[in-house]
Structures are given as structure tokens and as C-alpha cells.
Amino acid sequence: MNFGFVIDNRKCIGCHACTVACKSEHDVPVGVNRTWVKYIEKGEYPHTRRLFSVMRCNHCESAPCVEICPVEALHVRDDGIVDFDGRRCIGCKACMQACPYDALYIDPQTHTAAKCNYCSHRVDIGLEPACVNVCPEHAIISGDMDNPNSEIAQLIATEQVTARKVEKGTRPKLFYIDGDEVSLNPTATPQQSDYMWSAQSSGVGHFAKYAESLIAKADPITMVKQLSGDNGSDDHTPGKALPDSEALQGNGNPITDLLRTKARRVYDAPAKGVLWGWEVSAYVWTKAIAAGSFLLIYMAAMFGVAQPESSVWLGWGSALLFLTLTGILLIKDLDQPGRFLYVLLRPQWQSWLTKGGYAITIYGAMLTLWGIGKWAGLPALTSVALWGGAIFAVITAVYTAFLFAQAKGRDFWQSPTLSLHMLVHSIMAGSAILSIFMMASATSSGWQSFLNITLISAVLANLLILVSELTTTHPTEDAHRTVKSILSGRYRTAFWGGAILLGNLLPLVLLLALGSAMLPVAGALVLIGIYITEHIWVQAPQMIPLS
């Protein structure tokens, strides 16, 4: 068996019966949805039409949410339904980043992820999903796609059907008859947080009075900005409306221009905003320092550079301290922090979150063994732990790049150079933190020269990688939009002023012009620049709507 859905847009009237039935069947809290209806208005006044599209889990044959889940809370049943076990979920939100269809959410009551499960409890006793039963127009069709006699199989065979984001390779099993590109493509229309007919602050039925009051004030510019969601600034923070740029262009009459908008959303579920916030940005930063601190000790030993004993111990202590902070930040970002050990005790080995959890744990063990061997004067143990620590420091530094690559919903993270980006950041961070420690430890000219050369080389390599990541032709519109927001949009000031000027160019100039004397200052600037860069790299792709 292979269950799927067909949404017949020729019949859908946008009544929301499916949404209500889903909420009732699964006791879905207010503010989140497993099934919702998106309204799009298309055309030019007076020749317009309204499109309705039912959005939900696509029950993909190759489900990225299942692959990335570290604890097997998500799984594919034998009948093709992608089901969910909330008892195992740790609330890491990785599945939400992996889903290209924005189908998952965090339940505000259970603090675990949830989504449409095809009403599997009903299917198991021979019933159809609740949304199918309640639809008054029979616009939602469910069934076994492998059965040629089923209605859904015959519709797929005889009608022109489309699916969302097939280029992701997920093989979705939610098909649309008469699906329109502007409705199914999330970037075809601007996403807002407050829609004309869904704003509840003044009551839906009072919208006409609200509009009339604006007209009476003879302030058409204010009206068009409020109706289109333009808050008068470039702040696209989640929870605030995104301006409808097309609604603000036209023949000079803003009211007429609003009506002439070619395609815009007029009703939709609220945007989920940034799922991985500052905790993830900070954990990538602390992880880079933790890995780089020990990598620099290893590199110096391999190159035969004499290391001051105090600097070696400070570097080792820094690695342990920032590795501990990395673990704390990872746990803090979970919506179910009490279940964090599930990653190690109930692992799903396809997930790079699981592999990363074990890498961090083993790296911490290697650091501990190295410290014991060094303190106790056991050269064999110290040597083994040095090599093992270096290997797991590299894995710890780069595994997040593979985790981000599993997050198929965020196209910008699919960069082939992201692992190199994170490895170079670790070397930068390690040489930067050891450069700062020069102020508190004895140094030698050879050690200063090593740190100076390493930091300069790492900064130059980082600039080349950034150029490659941002100028290489990006295969998707979502990735291109992310790059545009970094270079010339929302993040331009932080990127050019913080990441490039403050975090790369200024330290480079200081080190080249004034040499090792500026290592502590350059190191501090580099660490600031790394954090700003990682914060942008984590947040910018999440600003692109997925539904």
C-alpha cells in the first residue's frame, strides 16, 4: 500500500472545514495547524480570481524529516504514511528545517514537533482521514496510489497533476489538480504575519469600517502600507508583516495600485519565524573555538613549534570550557531539554545530529585523556589522545555542515563549501583564542610567529571561501534570495561592517602592518567576526518562506 492525497483545486471553496476537522480530531492547539488553507488573489482588477490551496504534510517517499530526526520520532510506515511519536521527540526542530513544505510545528502544549499523520489511527480501522470525510465538495481525495482501481490512482493517471518542490527529490505524495504556480510556490507572493481577512484584533467583520476610517482620513499612503503589511521600515523580524512590494508600485494612486496587484496572499497560516535562534549561532561559534583550540596545539606539535607550557594548558582548558558551553547551548535550544540523552541512548544513525552528539562526546573524552596523560607524565597516552583529539576536533568542527545539508528546506545550507567554511573558522578561532591568551602567559618569538602566520593564512582562506559561497551561481531562487539578503538586504550592514570589515579586513591589516604585537587585538576582532558570520549564516536562510 502507498497512501497519498490529491487536492482538487477545481472544487475547493476555501471553507476551512478540513482545518477545523483536523484540529478537532487531533486536539491541535490554537495558533498552529496540521492542515491549513492558503488564499491567493491573482489577476488585475476587475479581472481577478481567488485561489485556494490546502497545505499539509506531503508524506514524502524519501522524507528528509525522517532522515534528520536524531531519535526516530519520525518514521515511515509500511503503507507510506510518515507518522510521528511525540514520546521520543526532543524538540530539536531539525525536522522543521528539513521539511521543504513547512508541514511541521512545535506543539505549544507538549513542546514536541507534530504534523499531519494521515489520521493513521482512523486508517488502521478502515476509515478515511477526518479532512476527507468533512470536505463538502470532495476536493480532498485520499487512498492507495498503488491500487489502480482506487479513485486517487485514477485521478493521478488521467488528470494533469502537480506537486510542490519536486526538485528536492523527496518524491512527495500530495498532488494538486489545477494547481497554480503562484499558490504552490512560496516565494511567488510575499509572506505576511497579518492578513486582510484573518486579522482578529478588530474583528473580521469590522474590516470595512477600518478601511473606511483610513479613507476618511485622506491618507491613502498609510492605508496601502497597512493593508499590504508595510510597517515603514526594513525590519522583517518574525512576527512583523513583510511589505508587499508590488502593492506599492503602479500609476501613483496607491488604492488603485493595491487592487491591481497581480498576485498576493490574502489568507494564510502565520509564519513560524526563525526556528534556530541565537543559541544555534552561539553553539556553532563555541564549537569552533573548542575544536580550534586543540587543533592549534596539534598543528604546533606536528610542525615542531615550541609551545609555552602555559599556553598549551590554556588552550586545552579553552577547548574543554567551550566544548562544555557548546553542550549547554545545544540542550538549551531543545524544546524538551530533559530528553537530551535520547540522542545518545536512542540514536537514529542517519541523522548528523546523532553523529555530532557522539563526536562531541568522544572529543571531550579525548581532551580529558590528553589532560590526564600530560599531567601524569604518560607520553604514550598523551600521544594517542593528541591524535585522537585532533581527528575528533575536525569532525566536531565540520559535522554541522552535514547537519545543515540534511535540512533540505533551506537551500543556502546546501553549499558544498560549508564544511570547509566551518573548518577554517575553527582554525581562525583557535589561533585567535590562543593569541588572546598571550596576554596571560609566557610567549616566545617562535610561538608568536606561528600564531601570526596561522591567523593571517586562516583569514585569507576564509575570505576566499566567503567569496566562493556568495558569488558561485546558486541553483535555486531561495538560495539566490538568501545571498541577496546578505549582500544588499536585511543583513548587509552586519555582513559588510561586522563580518568582513571588523572580523577579517581590520585584523588582517593590523597583523600585516604591525605584526605579532597586535595578535591579542586581532584575535578578539576575529572572534567577533566569526560570531557575526555564523549568526548571519544560521538566520538568513530561515527568513525565506517555505509555504
C-alpha positions in Angstrom: 0.0 0.0 0.0 1.1 3.5 -0.7 -1.2 6.2 0.7 -1.3 9.7 -0.7 -3.5 12.8 -1.2 -5.0 14.6 -4.2 -6.3 18.2 -3.7 -8.8 19.1 -6.5 -8.5 22.9 -6.7 -11.4 22.9 -9.2 -13.7 22.1 -6.3 -12.1 23.7 -3.2 -14.1 26.6 -1.9 -11.8 27.6 0.9 -14.3 26.9 3.6 -11.6 25.6 6.1 -13.7 22.6 7.1 -10.6 20.5 6.7 -8.7 22.7 9.1 -11.4 22.6 11.7 -11.9 18.8 11.3 -8.1 18.3 11.7 -8.0 20.5 14.8 -10.9 18.7 16.3 -9.7 15.2 15.5 -6.2 15.7 16.9 -6.9 18.4 19.5 -4.5 20.8 17.7 -3.9 24.0 19.8 -4.8 27.5 18.6 -2.0 29.2 16.6 -0.7 26.0 14.9 -2.1 23.8 12.1 -1.6 20.4 10.6 -3.8 21.3 7.7 -4.5 24.9 6.6 -5.8 26.7 3.5 -3.8 29.4 1.7 -5.7 32.1 -0.2 -4.1 33.8 -3.2 -5.7 36.6 -5.2 -4.4 36.7 -8.8 -5.1 39.0 -11.8 -5.7 42.6 -12.4 -8.7 44.5 -11.3 -11.5 43.9 -12.3 -10.4 40.6 -13.8 -9.3 38.7 -10.7 -9.7 35.3 -9.2 -9.1 33.7 -5.8 -7.1 30.5 -5.5 -7.4 28.1 -2.6 -4.7 25.6 -1.8 -4.7 23.1 1.1 -1.3 22.9 2.7 -0.1 20.0 4.8 2.5 17.2 5.1 3.3 15.6 1.8 4.1 12.2 3.3 7.2 12.0 1.1 8.5 8.7 -0.1 12.0 10.0 0.7 11.2 12.1 3.7 14.0 14.4 4.8 12.4 14.9 8.2 12.8 11.2 8.9 16.4 11.2 7.9 17.4 14.1 10.1 15.4 13.2 13.2 18.1 12.0 15.7 15.8 9.9 17.9 13.4 8.1 15.4 10.4 10.1 16.5 9.5 10.3 12.8 9.2 7.1 10.8 7.7 5.9 7.5 5.1 3.1 7.9 4.8 0.2 5.6 1.7 1.9 4.0 3.8 5.0 3.2 2.4 7.2 5.9 5.0 9.4 7.6 4.0 9.0 11.3 5.2 10.7 14.4 5.9 9.5 18.0 5.8 12.5 20.3 7.1 10.4 23.3 10.5 10.3 21.7 10.8 13.8 20.4 13.4 16.1 21.9 12.2 19.3 20.3 15.4 20.0 18.3 13.4 21.4 15.4 15.7 19.8 12.9 12.7 18.1 11.2 11.1 21.6 10.7 14.3 22.8 8.9 14.4 19.6 6.8 10.9 19.8 5.5 10.6 21.8 2.3 6.9 22.2 2.8 6.7 23.8 6.2 4.5 21.0 7.4 5.8 20.5 11.0 5.3 22.8 14.0 6.2 22.7 17.7 3.1 22.0 19.8 2.8 24.8 22.4 1.3 22.3 24.9 3.6 19.3 24.6 6.7 21.1 23.4 7.3 18.4 20.8 7.1 18.5 17.0 3.8 17.5 15.3 2.3 17.3 11.9 -0.4 15.6 9.7 -0.2 11.8 10.3 -2.8 11.0 7.7 -5.1 10.2 10.6 -3.3 6.9 10.9 -5.5 5.8 13.8 -8.5 6.1 11.5 -6.8 4.5 8.5 -5.9 1.5 10.7 -9.6 0.7 11.3 -10.7 1.3 7.7 -11.8 5.0 7.9 -10.6 7.9 5.8 -8.8 10.9 7.3 -11.0 13.4 9.0 -10.4 16.2 6.4 -11.5 13.9 3.6 -14.8 13.0 5.4 -15.7 16.6 6.2 -14.9 18.2 2.8 -18.3 19.3 1.4 -17.0 19.4 -2.2 -15.0 16.2 -2.2 -11.9 18.3 -3.0 -9.6 16.2 -0.9 -9.1 12.6 -2.1 -7.1 10.0 -0.2 -6.3 6.4 -0.9 -3.8 3.8 -2.0 -1.9 5.1 -5.0 -0.6 1.6 -5.8 -4.2 0.3 -6.3 -5.1 1.0 -10.0 -8.8 0.8 -9.1 -8.7 3.5 -6.4 -10.1 6.9 -7.1 -6.8 8.6 -6.3 -4.8 6.4 -8.6 -7.2 7.0 -11.5 -7.1 10.8 -10.9 -3.3 10.8 -10.9 -3.3 8.8 -14.1 -5.9 10.8 -16.0 -5.6 14.4 -14.7 -2.8 16.9 -15.1 -1.4 17.0 -11.5 1.4 19.0 -9.9 3.3 18.6 -6.7 5.3 21.1 -4.7 9.1 21.3 -4.9 9.7 18.0 -6.7 13.3 19.2 -7.4 14.1 18.4 -3.8 14.0 14.7 -4.6 11.6 14.0 -1.7 9.0 12.3 -4.0 6.0 14.0 -2.4 2.7 12.2 -2.3 0.4 15.2 -2.2 -0.8 16.2 -5.7 -2.8 19.2 -6.9 -5.3 19.2 -9.8 -5.4 22.7 -11.3 -2.6 23.8 -9.0 -1.4 27.3 -9.8 2.3 28.3 -9.6 1.7 31.5 -7.6 -0.2 29.5 -5.0 2.2 26.5 -4.7 5.4 28.4 -4.9 6.0 30.1 -1.5 8.3 32.8 -2.9 5.8 33.9 -5.7 3.9 36.1 -3.2 5.2 38.0 -0.1 4.5 36.4 3.2 2.9 38.5 5.9 2.0 37.9 9.5 -1.3 39.8 9.4 -3.7 39.2 6.6 -6.7 41.3 5.4 -9.4 38.8 6.4 -7.5 37.0 9.1 -6.6 39.9 11.4 -8.6 39.4 14.6 -7.5 42.5 16.6 -10.5 44.5 15.3 -12.7 41.6 14.3 -13.1 40.2 10.8 -16.5 41.7 10.3 -15.2 45.2 11.1 -12.6 45.4 8.3 -14.8 47.6 6.1 -15.2 50.2 8.9 -11.4 50.0 9.4 -10.8 50.7 5.7 -13.4 53.4 5.6 -11.8 55.2 8.5 -8.4 55.3 6.7 -10.0 56.7 3.5 -11.9 59.3 5.6 -8.6 60.5 7.0 -7.5 61.1 3.3 -4.3 59.2 4.0 -4.1 56.7 1.1 -0.4 56.0 1.6 -1.0 54.9 5.2 -3.9 52.7 4.0 -1.9 50.9 1.4 1.0 50.4 3.8 -1.2 48.9 6.5 -3.2 46.8 4.1 0.0 45.5 2.5 1.8 45.0 5.8 4.4 47.6 5.3 5.5 48.8 8.7 7.6 51.6 7.3 10.9 50.0 7.9 13.2 47.3 6.5 12.7 45.2 9.6 11.4 41.8 8.5 11.6 40.3 12.0 9.3 37.3 12.5 6.0 38.4 13.9 6.1 41.5 11.8 4.5 41.8 8.4 6.6 41.7 5.2 5.8 44.5 2.8 4.1 43.6 -0.4 6.4 45.4 -2.9 4.1 45.0 -5.9 1.3 46.7 -3.9 3.5 49.8 -3.6 4.2 50.2 -7.3 1.9 51.5 -10.1 0.4 54.6 -11.5 0.6 56.8 -8.5 -2.8 56.1 -6.9 -2.0 53.7 -4.0 -5.5 52.5 -3.6 -5.9 51.6 -7.3 -2.4 50.1 -7.3 -3.4 47.8 -4.3 -6.3 46.5 -6.2 -4.2 45.9 -9.3 -1.7 43.7 -7.5 -1.0 40.7 -9.8 -0.8 38.1 -7.1 -0.8 38.4 -3.3 -1.6 36.3 -0.3 -4.9 37.4 1.4 -5.1 34.5 3.9 -2.5 32.1 5.2 -1.2 30.4 8.4 1.1 32.6 10.4 4.8 32.4 9.7 6.8 30.3 12.1 9.7 32.8 12.1 13.3 31.8 13.0 13.4 28.3 14.4 17.1 28.1 15.2 17.9 31.3 17.0 20.9 32.8 18.8 21.5 29.5 20.7 22.4 27.7 17.5 24.6 30.7 16.2 26.4 30.7 19.6 26.8 26.9 19.6 28.5 27.0 16.2 30.8 29.7 17.5 31.7 28.0 20.8 32.2 24.7 18.9 34.6 26.4 16.5 36.7 27.7 19.5 36.5 24.3 21.2 37.8 22.5 18.1 40.3 25.1 17.0 42.0 25.5 20.4 43.1 21.9 20.4 43.8 21.8 16.6 46.3 24.6 17.1 48.1 22.6 19.8 48.2 19.6 17.5 49.4 21.7 14.5 52.2 23.3 16.5 53.3 19.8 17.7 53.3 18.5 14.1 55.3 21.5 12.8 57.8 21.3 15.7 56.9 24.7 17.0 57.9 25.2 20.6 54.8 25.9 22.7 55.0 27.6 26.0 53.7 25.3 28.7 51.2 27.9 30.0 49.7 28.4 26.5 49.3 24.7 26.0 47.3 24.3 29.2 45.3 27.4 28.5 44.5 26.1 25.0 43.5 22.7 26.5 41.3 24.4 29.1 39.7 26.6 26.5 38.8 23.6 24.4 37.1 21.9 27.4 35.4 25.1 28.5 33.9 26.0 25.1 33.0 22.3 24.4 31.0 22.4 27.7 29.3 25.6 26.6 28.5 24.0 23.2 26.7 21.2 25.0 24.8 23.6 27.2 23.7 25.7 24.2 22.6 22.5 22.4 20.5 21.4 25.3 19.1 25.0 25.8 17.8 25.1 22.2 15.8 21.9 22.7 12.1 22.3 23.5 12.3 19.1 25.5 15.7 19.6 27.2 15.1 16.8 29.7 15.3 14.3 26.9 18.7 15.4 25.5 20.2 12.0 26.4 17.9 10.4 23.9 20.3 11.4 21.2 22.9 9.1 22.7 20.6 6.4 24.1 18.1 6.2 21.3 20.1 7.2 18.3 19.0 7.3 14.7 22.3 6.9 12.8 21.3 8.6 9.6 21.0 11.9 11.4 24.1 14.1 11.6 22.6 15.5 14.9 23.2 12.0 16.4 26.7 11.7 14.8 27.6 15.1 16.0 26.4 14.3 19.6 28.7 11.3 19.6 31.6 13.3 18.0 31.3 15.9 20.7 31.2 13.3 23.5 34.3 11.4 22.1 36.1 14.6 21.6 35.5 15.6 25.2 36.8 12.2 26.3 40.0 12.6 24.2 40.6 16.0 25.7 40.2 14.5 29.2 42.6 11.7 28.4 45.2 14.1 26.9 45.0 16.3 30.1 45.5 13.2 32.3 48.4 12.0 30.2 50.1 15.4 30.2 49.6 15.9 33.9 50.7 12.4 34.9 53.7 12.4 32.5 52.4 9.5 30.4 53.7 10.2 26.9 52.0 7.2 25.2 48.6 8.2 26.5 49.3 11.9 25.6 50.3 10.9 22.0 47.3 8.7 21.4 44.9 11.3 22.8 46.7 14.1 20.8 46.0 12.2 17.5 42.5 11.1 18.5 41.6 14.6 19.8 42.8 16.2 16.5 40.6 13.8 14.5 37.5 14.3 16.6 38.2 18.1 16.7 38.0 18.2 12.9 34.8 16.1 13.0 33.3 18.3 15.7 34.2 21.4 13.6 32.6 20.3 10.4 29.7 18.0 11.3 27.2 20.9 11.5 27.8 21.5 7.8 26.4 18.0 7.1 23.6 18.5 9.5 22.7 21.8 7.7 22.9 19.9 4.4 20.2 17.5 5.7 18.0 20.5 6.3 16.7 20.4 2.8 14.1 23.1 3.4 16.9 25.7 3.5 18.6 25.8 0.1 21.5 28.1 1.1 22.8 25.5 3.6 23.3 23.0 0.7 26.6 24.7 -0.1 29.4 22.2 -0.9 31.9 24.5 0.7 30.1 24.8 4.1 32.3 22.1 5.7 35.5 23.9 4.6 33.9 27.2 5.8 33.5 25.7 9.3 36.9 24.0 9.4 38.6 27.3 8.5 36.5 29.1 11.1 37.8 26.6 13.7 41.4 27.3 12.8 40.7 31.0 12.9 39.0 30.7 16.3 41.8 28.5 17.7 44.6 30.8 16.7 42.5 33.8 17.8 41.8 32.5 21.3 45.5 31.5 21.8 46.5 34.9 20.6 44.4 36.5 23.3 46.0 34.1 25.9 49.4 35.6 25.0 48.5 38.4 27.4 48.3 36.0 30.3 51.1 33.5 29.5 54.8 33.4 28.7 55.5 33.5 25.0 58.4 33.0 22.6 59.1 34.6 19.2 58.6 31.3 17.5 55.2 30.8 19.1 54.2 34.3 18.2 55.3 33.9 14.7 53.4 30.6 14.4 50.2 32.2 15.6 50.7 35.3 13.4 51.2 33.2 10.2 48.3 30.8 11.1 45.9 33.6 11.8 46.8 35.5 8.6 46.5 32.4 6.5 43.2 31.4 8.0 41.7 34.9 7.5 42.8 34.9 3.8 41.4 31.4 3.3 38.1 32.5 5.0 37.8 35.5 2.6 38.3 33.2 -0.4 35.7 30.8 0.9 33.2 33.6 1.5 33.7 34.9 -2.0 33.1 31.3 -3.3 29.9 30.8 -1.2 28.4 34.1 -2.2 29.4 34.5 -5.8 29.1 31.0 -7.2 25.9 30.6 -9.2 23.2 29.3 -6.9 20.8 26.7 -8.4 17.6 27.8 -6.7 15.7 31.0 -6.2 15.6 30.5 -2.4 19.4 30.4 -2.2 19.7 33.4 -4.5 17.3 35.4 -2.3 19.4 34.5 0.8 22.6 35.7 -0.8 20.8 38.9 -1.9 19.6 39.5 1.7 23.2 39.0 3.0 24.9 41.2 0.4 22.4 44.0 -0.1 19.3 43.3 2.0 18.5 42.8 5.7 21.9 41.6 6.7 24.1 43.9 4.6 25.3 46.1 7.5 26.1 43.2 9.8 27.9 41.3 6.9 30.0 44.1 5.4 30.6 46.1 8.6 30.8 43.3 11.1 31.8 40.1 9.4 34.1 41.5 6.6 35.5 44.8 7.8 35.6 44.2 11.6 36.2 40.4 11.6 38.5 40.0 8.6 40.0 43.0 6.9 40.9 45.0 10.1 42.7 42.1 11.8 44.5 41.3 8.6 45.7 44.9 8.2 46.8 45.0 11.9 48.8 41.8 11.6 50.4 42.6 8.3 51.3 46.2 9.3 52.2 45.8 13.0 53.0 42.1 13.3 52.7 39.9 16.4 52.3 42.8 18.8 48.7 43.1 17.6 47.8 39.4 18.0 45.5 39.8 21.1 43.6 42.7 19.4 43.4 40.9 16.1 42.3 37.7 17.8 39.4 39.4 19.6 38.2 41.0 16.4 38.4 37.7 14.6 36.2 36.0 17.2 33.6 38.8 16.9 33.6 38.5 13.2 33.2 34.7 13.3 30.1 35.0 15.5 28.6 37.7 13.3 29.2 35.5 10.2 27.7 32.4 11.8 24.7 34.3 13.1 24.0 35.5 9.5 24.6 32.1 8.0 22.2 30.5 10.5 19.4 33.1 10.4 19.3 34.4 6.8 18.2 31.2 5.1 15.4 30.9 7.7 13.8 34.1 6.5 12.8 32.5 3.2 9.2 31.2 3.4 8.6 27.5 2.8 4.8 27.5 2.2 
